[in-house]
Amino acid sequence: MKKTITLLLTLFVTIPYTYAQTQAVNPEVKYRRSSLYTLMIHDESRPYAEVIRASFEKGPIPEKFNNHNLGNRVIPTSNAKDESQNITAFLADNNVARDIVAKWFNRSAKGGFNMDMIAERGKYDANALDIAKAKASQRGLETLADAGEELIKNTFILVNDYNYVSKEEVAKKASGWLNAIGSVASSAGLGDVSTTTTLTSAAVTVAGKGYVVKTTAHLYRLVWDEETAAIFYNDYWADDKTITPEKRKAFEESTIFKLEYIGSDTSWADVQSSVFTKKTEEELIEKATVKAVDAVIVKLQKNHDEFKTKTPLFSGEPISAKIGLKEGLTDKSKFDVLEQVVNKEGKTEYVVVGTIKVDDKLPIWDNRYGADEENPNSTEDRTYFKKVSGKDFYPGMLIVQKKGK
């Protein structure tokens, strides 16, 4: 029998149910996030290459993800039209998958591991993650498996290939795609296919004079399955007190850790004209670089369910959450409401208990990068929703956007 986990409400914070109290407490709801490691392709011959690189390196990781960045975040360009092979080779040659695992288990200079990061990010009892004890009991093994499914498996690598291009160039390419797809659709009798509409919107969006920062983003995911976990815990695991030269060498020479390719997408952000602001060209490019990444993450999440992030409800009546335009919300966006449960095997599951949609009578929160400077008088700090189905919702329940919505 499944039992509802109340950790989102009672184990970490006590969240009053009334809207007025929710506003007063302004709780920080703790939940399990996916983790993200971001890199970029660097081509010093491109316009503003160093400005874009500096903007990327100091730019924030989206707050819906844990920061899982490693030391090296820049991949030299191969000067190929498609950088996919270059990226895959770099990730393999630099043992990125292995180093991601090492970071998860806080590998020390001695070569030993610990469970501190997993306990912190997963909200687990540290005693339940004592490896020696966990391996000796079925419940302990279930906890380790849950940590793998909930945390380690949801580690993503996002590689951005930036370019500073004119709006005319982007619009021209979008029009080219539109004409090509329009011809195919016409011959198949599908003149008003949704893809055509999307590309038309893209062409209109970038119409006019000026420049954008465009990024083509490639998404990968760490492979963490039962076989990989078993080998790690049995053959490589040791803490600083029990580490041996043999185990240290075995991990450092291991080739079992892999990444899987999820997909790629392209997006862009407008570089505001310096005529209308006191900001320098470099500051405007920095802003566009960050916004381009936010935009491409939204597109990737709409097409790849495994990359979608969960967001806790901020209030249950009225229904609200701390997401907005940065996450790609429109007045048509719909979300499933999830309740977190533990099944009889001790693993975490998410059960859909209702559906909500954006309240189109209220403004969507503009939480895009730099929006507070553009709209200093705005008082919005969340987006409001209307119930489509389900019973009562409460703060801390998780929501995830429906596919394609």
WOWO-V135672 format. One record per residue. N is the residue number from 0. PHI is phi as a letter, one per 30 degrees, with the letter a starting at -180 (999 if undefined). Layout:
# WOWO-V135672
n=N phi=PHI
n=N phi=PHI
This chain:
# WOWO-V135672
n=0 phi=999
n=1 phi=d
n=2 phi=b
n=3 phi=d
n=4 phi=d
n=5 phi=c
n=6 phi=d
n=7 phi=d
n=8 phi=c
n=9 phi=c
n=10 phi=d
n=11 phi=c
n=12 phi=b
n=13 phi=c
n=14 phi=c
n=15 phi=d
n=16 phi=d
n=17 phi=d
n=18 phi=d
n=19 phi=d
n=20 phi=d
n=21 phi=d
n=22 phi=d
n=23 phi=d
n=24 phi=d
n=25 phi=h
n=26 phi=d
n=27 phi=c
n=28 phi=d
n=29 phi=c
n=30 phi=a
n=31 phi=d
n=32 phi=c
n=33 phi=d
n=34 phi=c
n=35 phi=b
n=36 phi=c
n=37 phi=c
n=38 phi=b
n=39 phi=b
n=40 phi=d
n=41 phi=c
n=42 phi=b
n=43 phi=d
n=44 phi=d
n=45 phi=d
n=46 phi=e
n=47 phi=h
n=48 phi=e
n=49 phi=d
n=50 phi=d
n=51 phi=d
n=52 phi=d
n=53 phi=d
n=54 phi=d
n=55 phi=d
n=56 phi=d
n=57 phi=c
n=58 phi=d
n=59 phi=d
n=60 phi=d
n=61 phi=e
n=62 phi=d
n=63 phi=d
n=64 phi=c
n=65 phi=d
n=66 phi=d
n=67 phi=c
n=68 phi=d
n=69 phi=c
n=70 phi=d
n=71 phi=c
n=72 phi=b
n=73 phi=b
n=74 phi=c
n=75 phi=d
n=76 phi=d
n=77 phi=c
n=78 phi=i
n=79 phi=d
n=80 phi=d
n=81 phi=c
n=82 phi=d
n=83 phi=e
n=84 phi=d
n=85 phi=d
n=86 phi=d
n=87 phi=e
n=88 phi=d
n=89 phi=d
n=90 phi=d
n=91 phi=d
n=92 phi=d
n=93 phi=c
n=94 phi=h
n=95 phi=d
n=96 phi=e
n=97 phi=d
n=98 phi=d
n=99 phi=d
n=100 phi=d
n=101 phi=e
n=102 phi=d
n=103 phi=e
n=104 phi=c
n=105 phi=h
n=106 phi=d
n=107 phi=c
n=108 phi=d
n=109 phi=d
n=110 phi=j
n=111 phi=d
n=112 phi=c
n=113 phi=b
n=114 phi=c
n=115 phi=d
n=116 phi=d
n=117 phi=d
n=118 phi=d
n=119 phi=d
n=120 phi=d
n=121 phi=c
n=122 phi=h
n=123 phi=c
n=124 phi=d
n=125 phi=e
n=126 phi=d
n=127 phi=d
n=128 phi=c
n=129 phi=d
n=130 phi=e
n=131 phi=e
n=132 phi=d
n=133 phi=d
n=134 phi=d
n=135 phi=c
n=136 phi=b
n=137 phi=d
n=138 phi=d
n=139 phi=d
n=140 phi=d
n=141 phi=d
n=142 phi=d
n=143 phi=d
n=144 phi=d
n=145 phi=d
n=146 phi=d
n=147 phi=d
n=148 phi=d
n=149 phi=d
n=150 phi=c
n=151 phi=d
n=152 phi=d
n=153 phi=c
n=154 phi=c
n=155 phi=c
n=156 phi=b
n=157 phi=c
n=158 phi=c
n=159 phi=c
n=160 phi=c
n=161 phi=d
n=162 phi=a
n=163 phi=c
n=164 phi=b
n=165 phi=d
n=166 phi=d
n=167 phi=d
n=168 phi=d
n=169 phi=d
n=170 phi=d
n=171 phi=d
n=172 phi=d
n=173 phi=d
n=174 phi=d
n=175 phi=d
n=176 phi=d
n=177 phi=d
n=178 phi=d
n=179 phi=d
n=180 phi=d
n=181 phi=d
n=182 phi=d
n=183 phi=d
n=184 phi=d
n=185 phi=d
n=186 phi=d
n=187 phi=c
n=188 phi=i
n=189 phi=b
n=190 phi=d
n=191 phi=c
n=192 phi=d
n=193 phi=d
n=194 phi=d
n=195 phi=d
n=196 phi=d
n=197 phi=d
n=198 phi=d
n=199 phi=e
n=200 phi=d
n=201 phi=d
n=202 phi=d
n=203 phi=d
n=204 phi=e
n=205 phi=c
n=206 phi=d
n=207 phi=j
n=208 phi=c
n=209 phi=k
n=210 phi=b
n=211 phi=b
n=212 phi=c
n=213 phi=c
n=214 phi=b
n=215 phi=c
n=216 phi=c
n=217 phi=c
n=218 phi=c
n=219 phi=b
n=220 phi=b
n=221 phi=d
n=222 phi=d
n=223 phi=b
n=224 phi=c
n=225 phi=d
n=226 phi=d
n=227 phi=d
n=228 phi=d
n=229 phi=d
n=230 phi=d
n=231 phi=d
n=232 phi=d
n=233 phi=d
n=234 phi=c
n=235 phi=c
n=236 phi=d
n=237 phi=a
n=238 phi=d
n=239 phi=d
n=240 phi=d
n=241 phi=c
n=242 phi=d
n=243 phi=b
n=244 phi=e
n=245 phi=d
n=246 phi=d
n=247 phi=d
n=248 phi=d
n=249 phi=e
n=250 phi=d
n=251 phi=d
n=252 phi=c
n=253 phi=d
n=254 phi=b
n=255 phi=d
n=256 phi=d
n=257 phi=b
n=258 phi=c
n=259 phi=c
n=260 phi=d
n=261 phi=c
n=262 phi=l
n=263 phi=b
n=264 phi=a
n=265 phi=b
n=266 phi=a
n=267 phi=a
n=268 phi=b
n=269 phi=d
n=270 phi=c
n=271 phi=e
n=272 phi=d
n=273 phi=d
n=274 phi=d
n=275 phi=c
n=276 phi=a
n=277 phi=d
n=278 phi=d
n=279 phi=d
n=280 phi=e
n=281 phi=d
n=282 phi=d
n=283 phi=d
n=284 phi=d
n=285 phi=e
n=286 phi=d
n=287 phi=d
n=288 phi=d
n=289 phi=d
n=290 phi=d
n=291 phi=d
n=292 phi=d
n=293 phi=e
n=294 phi=d
n=295 phi=d
n=296 phi=d
n=297 phi=e
n=298 phi=d
n=299 phi=d
n=300 phi=d
n=301 phi=d
n=302 phi=c
n=303 phi=b
n=304 phi=e
n=305 phi=d
n=306 phi=c
n=307 phi=d
n=308 phi=c
n=309 phi=c
n=310 phi=b
n=311 phi=d
n=312 phi=d
n=313 phi=d
n=314 phi=b
n=315 phi=c
n=316 phi=a
n=317 phi=d
n=318 phi=d
n=319 phi=b
n=320 phi=a
n=321 phi=d
n=322 phi=b
n=323 phi=a
n=324 phi=d
n=325 phi=d
n=326 phi=d
n=327 phi=i
n=328 phi=d
n=329 phi=b
n=330 phi=d
n=331 phi=c
n=332 phi=d
n=333 phi=b
n=334 phi=b
n=335 phi=d
n=336 phi=c
n=337 phi=c
n=338 phi=c
n=339 phi=d
n=340 phi=b
n=341 phi=c
n=342 phi=d
n=343 phi=d
n=344 phi=d
n=345 phi=i
n=346 phi=c
n=347 phi=d
n=348 phi=b
n=349 phi=b
n=350 phi=c
n=351 phi=d
n=352 phi=c
n=353 phi=l
n=354 phi=b
n=355 phi=b
n=356 phi=b
n=357 phi=d
n=358 phi=d
n=359 phi=d
n=360 phi=c
n=361 phi=b
n=362 phi=d
n=363 phi=d
n=364 phi=d
n=365 phi=c
n=366 phi=c
n=367 phi=d
n=368 phi=e
n=369 phi=i
n=370 phi=d
n=371 phi=d
n=372 phi=d
n=373 phi=d
n=374 phi=b
n=375 phi=d
n=376 phi=c
n=377 phi=d
n=378 phi=c
n=379 phi=d
n=380 phi=b
n=381 phi=a
n=382 phi=c
n=383 phi=c
n=384 phi=b
n=385 phi=c
n=386 phi=d
n=387 phi=c
n=388 phi=a
n=389 phi=j
n=390 phi=c
n=391 phi=d
n=392 phi=c
n=393 phi=b
n=394 phi=e
n=395 phi=j
n=396 phi=d
n=397 phi=c
n=398 phi=b
n=399 phi=b
n=400 phi=d
n=401 phi=d
n=402 phi=e
n=403 phi=i
n=404 phi=c
